[in-house]
Amino acid sequence: MSLPNPIIRVLAHFEPAFTRPTWRKVLVLVGGTLLAHGRRTVTQALRHSAEQANPNFSLFHHVLNRASWSSLKVSRLLLQLLVTTFVAVGADVEIVIDETLERRWGSKITKRGRHRDRRMSARGKAVNTSGLRWVVMTLVVQLPWTRRSWALPFFSVIATTPKVSAQLQKRHKTVVEIAQQMVVLVRRWLPDVPIKLIGDNAYASITLGLCCRAHNVTLIAPLRMDATMYGPPGPRRAGSRGPLPKIGVNLPKPNEILSTCKCKCKCKCKCHAKCPAKWSKAIVRWYDGSTQSIEIASGTGLWRKNGVGVLAVCWVVTRDPSGKHKPKAYFSTNPAQDGLQIVHDFIKRWTIEVTFEESRAHLGIETQRQWSDLAIERSTPSLLGLYSLVALFGQALHPDGKIPVQRTAWYAKTEATFSDVLTEIRRQLWGEFNYSMSLTEPDMLLIPRSHLQRMAQALCA
């Protein structure tokens, strides 16, 4: 099976990361995985690539469980290609980080543990599921064929439980510690680019914030409604001894800011600071693409933890005038950032949830059957990275952004989605179905026998 030239030009950026024999196998596996339905196994990719009769089929398994290539180098090349293709020069690189659970069972999967399943859990009920927990970094970009942002994965790391780490005789790393290491690597890959890191409550950590500040990365995450903030340290009293103060007086907590201050100079928050910040109205683009009217109050303060340090942040509190949504609080490690911009940036975090669902629905996450440690640590990040490659392929095939949209009588779709882009790529892999016509029957197309066998395999098997 031959790949179209636009797709070959995109994949050529990753050729230096592989040896020549391995690279030829990688091209076969990428094409077969894009065409496959159902399970994304190596054998399924070989069937759709017309390699089912290859007696050396085991060599394709070696790409994942034995071949010498670095997944970190591939992640670096993918990130740099995504930034070059979709991010304007001088613009911020917006990265969303989150965890996803790959549900896997099997006694030979050594890093498998029991984790909280978000999809199965409900309010007041936590469900634990056996599987692999991945910490995934995605690049949030605006693509030409849609108004919604896409989260494109480029870096994935396994997070084990303390019990599994003890069984493997390795030091346990928390999600925050893994995120710190990933931040250091991303900054090394993009040394001179402004970066924003957006995470959920798991990444609302002073330790991670200090790490991001040390590497010139802006961290945006939720803030607890009862978080204690401090003002800047005041002047030192004459004649006093000891170290210089690092913090000032207590500032109002987010839940105290929500209460309206009725006094002129004394507020109910029992502090010596001024009354809470003023509320202002704003309109933001909500998670579902609609517009939402909210009220925000923002300011700056110092966030402190004993034994860790002091972090200067810009905090923002939001509330819904209609009362449908609960009040929320967020922070940014860039004190000069605007409060409304922090809210706009955090709303982009939801795009990674869409990426996880579409990866399961269209790319077969959780259907692969590798059991060796090396193959597992390569197969799942490769499938997640394939999501980003689909976006790159769509841009290469249609630079104008005019990707055909699959419309139906019951679904009035106006913008291309991930399934539309994947469908267009599959059409290109099938040669756009441009077959020669019969000389005697103008309505009859002459399909090559090899293509007919592949179609029969894809449609019937």
N, C-alpha and C positions, 0 to 999 in steps of 0.2 A: 504494500500500500504506500503510495506516494503522498506527501503532504503538499498543500498549496504553497506557493512562494511567499505570500505575506506571513503565513504561520511559520515557515522556515526562518524568515528574517527575524522574527521575534525570538524563536528558540535558539538562534545562533548566539545570543548573548550569554547563554548558559553553557555553551560547548567547552570553554576553557576549564570548567569544573570537573570534567570527566575525561577519561582516556578515550581513545578513538573506538575501540571495540565496545566499551560500555555506552558511549554516546549513540552508536547505531541502535543498540537495544532500547535506550531511553526514548528515541523517536518512535519506535514501534509501540512501546507501552503507552506513551502519551496519546498517540492516535487511536489505539484500541480502547483506552479508557474513556476517551471522549465519545466514542461510538457505542460503548457498552451500556446496557440497561441492567438494573438489578444489582447483583453483587459485583463489586469492583475488585476482582481477584486477577492475578497475573494470567491464569489460564483463560479467563473471560476476555481479557484484553487481547490475547493471542488469537482467539477465535475470530474476533471482529477485525483483526489485522491480517486475516488469511494465513496465519502461521500455525494452524492447528496440526499440520502434517510435518512440522519441523522436528526432526529427531533430537535436536539439541535444545529442546524447550527448557531444560533445567538451567541453562545459562541465563535465561531471562529472570529467573528467580534470584540468581546471584546478584543482580543489580541492587536488590534490596537487602539481602542478608549476607553478602560477602564482598561485593565490589568496593574498591577503595575510592571513596569520594566524600567530601565534607558537606554536611547539610548546612553548616553555618556559612560556608562560602556561597552556596546556592541561595540562602536567605539574603545575604548581602547583595548579590547580583539582582535578585528579584526586587528588593526594596529600591535600589538605585535606579532600576529600569522603570518602576512604577512612579517614582518621583520625577524622573526625566520626562515621562510621557504625560502625566496627568496633573502635576503641580507646577504652577507658574513660577517663573524665576523671582526669587525674593519673597514668595508667599510662605506662610507657616505650614510646616508639615504636621498635620493633625493625626495622631495615633491613638486608637482606642485599644485598651487592654482589658481582657476578661477571661474567664475560665469556661470551658465546656466539658461535658462528661461524655466520653465515648464508652457506651455500654458494651462490655466484653466479659466473657466467661471463659474459663479454661485454667487448669492447674499449672500449665507450662508458662503462662503469662506472669512473670515474676513481679512486675510492677503494678499488678492489678490490686486495687483496694476497694473499700466500700466508702462511697461518697454520697453526699446529699444530692438527690435528683430533683432539680428544679421543675422539670416537666411533670413529675408525679406528685410533688409536694404541693400542699395547699395551706391555707391559713390555719395555723394551729396544728398542723399535721406534717411532720417531716418524714420523708421516705428515703431510705438509703438504698443505693443500687451498686452492684459490682461493676467496675469498669476502670478506665484510665482517665485521669483528670489532666486536661491540657490548659496551660496558660498561653493564650494566643494574642499576638499583636497584629492589628490590622491598620491599614492606611485608609483614612476617610477621604474620598475624592468625589468630585462632581463630574459625571460622565456626560458626553454630548447628547446621548439618546434618551436621557431622562432628567427630570427635575429633582429627583431624590438622590441623596448621597448614597454611595456604596462603600462598604467596609471591606477592603481587599486584604486577606491574610498574607503575611510574609514571614512570620517567625512564630514557632510553636515549641513549647518545652513541657515535659511531663512533670507534674507535681505529685509526689507520693505522700502517703499518710505516714505518721510517725511509726506505726507498727511495721509497715513495709520497709521503711528506711532502716529500722533496727534489724529486720530479717536480712536485708542486703548488706548490713554492716557498713552503712554510709551515714554521714551526718545529715540529719533531717534539715531540709530547707523549707521555710514557710513560703507562702505565695508572695509576700512582700519581699523576702530575700531573693526569690527568683526574679521578681520584677526589677529589683535593683540591678542585678546582673544583666538583664536584658536592656535596661536603659543605658548602661555603660557601653554595651556592644553597639547599640543603635547610634549613640553619639559618636563612637569611633567610626562607624560606617558613613555617617553624615556629619563631618566635623564643623562645617560652616553654615549650617542651615538652622533657622529657628524652629524649635520642635515644641509641640504641645502634647502632653500625655493625659488622656481622659480615662478615668476608671470609675468603678462603682464603690460601694462602701468598703469592700475588702482592701482597697488601695488608699483609703483615707488614713494615712499613717504619717506621723511626723518623721519617722526614719526614712520612708520613701521620699517625702518632700525635701528633706535635707540632701538626700542623694541627687534628686533632680536639680536642686538649686546649685549643687557643686558642679554639675555637668551642664549648666545653662539650659535646663529643660523645664518648661512650665507644667506643673501638675495641677489638674482640675479634677475634683472629686467631691462627693457629698460631705456635709458637715453635720455632726450630731446637733440636735436641737438643744441639748443641754451642755454643749461644749463651752469651756471657760476660755475666754480671750482676755488679753491684757493690753494695756496701753503702753506707750514708749516709756522707758525709765526716766524719772525726773532727775534734777540736779542733786548731786551728793551734798548732804548736810555738812556744814563746816565742823571740823573736829571729829567726825565719825570715822571709824576704822572698819577694816574688812574689805572684801572684794566689792567692786563696783556693781550696782544693781543691774540686772539684765531685763527686768520687766517693770512695768508701772502698776497702776491701779487696775482693778478688775473692770472689764467692760461688760455691758449687758449681754446675756446669753441670747441665742436666737429665739428661744421660746419666750423670753422676756421682752424682746423687741416687738413681738406680735401684739402684746398688750399695749393699748393706747395710753400714753402718759398724759394725765389730766392736770398735772401741776406745772408750774412755770420754771422752777429751778430745782426741784427735788423729785426724783423718779423712784418708782417702787422697786427698782433692781438692787437697792441697798449698796450702791457704789458711789464713788466721788466723781464719776465722770459726768458728762453732760447727758441730756435726755437722748433716747434712741434716735437714730437717723430718720430723716423724713422719707415718707413713702412716695413713690412716683409710679404712674401708670405706663405700661408698655405692652406692645403686641409682639408676640413671638410665633415662630413657625413650630407647631406642635409635632409630636412623634408621628402622627398619622398623616402629616402633610398639611393639615388645616391650620388656621390661625387661632391663637388663643390670647385673650386679654388677661394680663396678670398685673399685680402690683409688686414692686421690688423695693428693698432697702439695702444699702450696701455701705461698706466702710472698710477700714484697715485695722489690723490688730496683730498681736503676737500670740502664737500658739506654743505652749510649753509643755514638756514632759520631763519629769525628773530622771536624770541620768542619760537623757538623749540630747536635749538641746532646745533652742528657741527658734521658731520658724515664723518669719514675717509673711502674712497672708493678706489677701483681699477677700472678705467674706460678703456673701449676698444672701438675703432671705427673700423668698417669694411666697405669695399667697394668692389664691383664686378669689376674686370678688364674688363670684357666684356660689362659692362653697363646695363645688363638685370635687375639687382636688385638694389634698392635704397640703399644708404649708411645708416647704422644703428649704434647706439651707445648703449652700455650696461654698467652696473656697478655691482660691487659685494662689499658687506660690509666687505669682507675679503681682506685687502690691499695686503696681501702676495700671493693671488691667481694669477695664470698665466692667461694672457689675452686670449690665445687660449682656455684654459679650460673653461673660462666664456662663450665663444661662443658655445662650445660643450654642456655645461650644459643648456644654454637657448634654444637650438634647441630641447631639450627633452620636452619643454613645449607643443609642437604641439600634443603630444600623448594624452593629455586630451581631445582635440577636437574629436579625433577618439573614445574615450571612450563614450562621450556624444552621438555621432551618433549611435554607436552600441547598446547603452543602449535603445535608442528609437526604433531601428529597431528590436532588438531581445528580449528585456526584458519589452517592453510595457510602458516605461516612458510616461507620459501624458495620459494614458488610464485608470488609476485608478479613482474611483468615490467617494472617501471619501470626506466628507464636514466638519466634526468636526475638530477643531484645533489640537487636540492630534493625531487623525488618520492621518491627513495630514503631521504633523511633524514626523511621524513614517514611513508612507508608502513609500514616495519618497526616503528618505535615505536608507530604507531597500532594495528597488529595485536597487539603486546604489551600495549598499554593496553586493547585489547578484552577481553583475559583478565580484567583487573580489573573491567571493566564487566559482564562476565558474572556475577561475584560480587555486584556491586551490584544487578543486575537480579534475581538470585535472592533477595536479601534483600528487595527491594521487592515481589516477587510473593508471597513466603511469609515474612512477618516472624516467624512461629512456628518456622521452620526445617524444616517438614515438607514437603520436596521429594520428589515421587514417585521411587522407586528402580526402575530397570530390572532385574528379577530374571529369571534363567534357571535351567534345571535343572542346568546345569553350572557356575554361578557364583552362590554363595549370598552375595549382596551385602547388607549390613545398613546401610551408610551411603551417602549420596549423594556421588558423585564429580563431577568437572568435566563429564563427558559427560552425567550426569543433569541437571545444572543447565542445560546448553546445550540438551538435548532439551526441557525444560520451557519454556524461552524460545521455542524454535521453535514449540511448540504454541500458545503465546500469540500469536505473530506470525501463525499461520494461523487465528486467531480461535477457538481451542479446539475447532475442528471442530464447532461448534454451528450446524448448518444446519436450516432448516425442513423438516418432513416433508410428504410428499405427502398430499393429502386423500383420494385413492382407495387408495393403498398405504401403510399405516402403517409398513412396514419400509423404505420408500424415502425417502432424503434428497434434497432439492433443492439441489444445489451450484451456486453462481453460476458463470457461464461464465468469468469472469476468474480465479476460484480454480482452476477445472478446468484452464485453460491453464497456470497457474503450476505446478500439481502435475504436469502432463504434462511440463513443461520440467525440473522438478527430478528426476523419476523416470526419464525416458526419454532426455533429451538427454545 
